[in-house]
Structures are given as structure tokens and as C-alpha cells.
Amino acid sequence: LCSDIRNSGSVDCHSNCNRSTSQVSLFLCSDSTNRRNGLLGGPLCVNPSGRRNLVGPASYSVETSAYDVAALEPPTHVAEEKVGVLLLNLGGPETLNDVQPFLFNLFADPDIIRLPRLFRFLQRPLAKLISVLRAPKSKEGYAAIGGGSPLRKITNDQALAIKKALETKGLSSNVYVGMRYWYPFTEEAIQQIKRDRITRLVVLPLYPQFSISTTGSSVRVLEQAFREDAYLSTLPVSIINSWYQREAYIKSMADLIEKELQSFSEPKE
């Protein structure tokens, strides 16, 4: 098991994890250089407080700006490394008929609506009630943008772009899409990862900032799957927990804001 480094200063991150089916914490490398460069290798690690555990060797980055391809390159002693990249997103109804069941899935998540333990049996009935009441208004919104959410297509385009970008760096990988509340669900992506016999997995939630109700909820689904499956429990995993400080992301937001500002008669105001 990885050492639990309790001080917050810089440490040298290096691999001393024993790959086993025991529960191993999600790990945060605190080496400032590695964090700045986005390296998520097997670490001498800090165990973030309050986080649930994944089963199997894992790395966990709290404020990683990028995942360095060098950290993904297979070690020389491995005959065939099959790297998988799992993109996590919210999902969205693709037709107006999907709106109510999508809303039910959303509100049935205990990370979205948190009920006291005594009343958790009401989670699904409450989700049913809210989804039925909110569906008509939500349908109006989706109808206004073409009758459904474009999120699946956008995410698929992102997956393809990531795969091509990795290939230009000489890294072959399989890129998967897992949605939390609509198709293709995260569980479906996990099953495909198993079928493809991936040997190393990078998990990239497509939420720039960490939140329990977004990244946290999606990772919780992964944790349950890893805990219950013998193959997944031994799969080395790296999770990019947030990337809101990534320079290219900030620039893209600034460019979009600048574009909209120019539509005003007095942009400087």
C-alpha cells in the first residue's frame, strides 16, 4: 500500500504501490513540479481526507492541469500495454420523450438530493414526483435548442479529438464515453473497458471544477464497480480530478466572452 504522507509540503512521487486486490486509497501526489506538469505516475502519496476508496492501484490529482503522455507510456517490461481513457459527463435527453426519465435518473442520485438516512427510502418516489412536475418546463427548454441535448455528440467529438491528439504523440489508446444520467451510461463504458482488456486507465471527468454532485457522483459509480469486480480491482487507474487552471481552457473561455462582448454596441461598458 502507498505511504500516507500527512504533511502538505512537496514530496518526491515514485511508485511504491503493491498491486493487490486490497482496498487502496485514491492518491494525491503533492510534488509541486509533477502537479504543475500534470504527471500522475504511481506515487508516494497523500491520501485526500474524506474521499472514498477505489479498489486497486490508483492515482488521484486534485488540481492537475494536464495528463502528461509520458506518464502513460508503457514500461519496458510490459509486453503489451492497452491504455484506456474514460471521459465522464452528465448526459442529456436526446429526444423530448427522454426528458422525464432523464430527470428521474438525475434526482434519484443521492449526491444530487441528499436525504437523511431515516428517509432514504423516499429517494426514488421523490425523484419520480420532481421529474414529473419539472418535465413540461424542461421540455420547453430542450425544444428551444432543437428537441434534445447535444451533449452526447459533443462528448463523442471530444473523445475522437483526444484519441487523435494522443496518436500524434505516439500513444495508441482506446477512448470511452460514460454518461452519469443517460446513455451511454458509465456502467456501459466500464463493461466495454473490460471486454477490451485495458491494462491502464485514465479517468477524465469533463467538469473543469470538482463538485460532489458532478465529478464526485461519477467517481462513486466507478468505485462501486471497481470494488465488486475482480478484473477492475487490479486495474491501475489515474483520475484527473479537476483542470480549471489549465491555460488552454481559460483562454477558450476568455475567447468566448470576448466574442460575445463584441455583439454589444458599447463593449467597453
Secondary structure, DSSP 8 states (H G I E B T S, - for coil): ---B--S-S-----------SSEE---B---HHHHHHT---S-SBB--TT---EESSEEEESS-----GGGGS--TT-S---EEEEEEE----SSGGGHHHHHHHHHT-TTTS---GGGGGGHHHHHHHHHHHHHHHHHHHHHHTTSS--HHHHHHHHHHHHHHHHHHTT--EEEEEEESSSSSBHHHHHHHHHHTT-SEEEEEES-SS--IIIIIHHHHHHHHHHHH-TTGGG--EEEE---TT-HHHHHHHHHHHHHHHTTSSSTT-
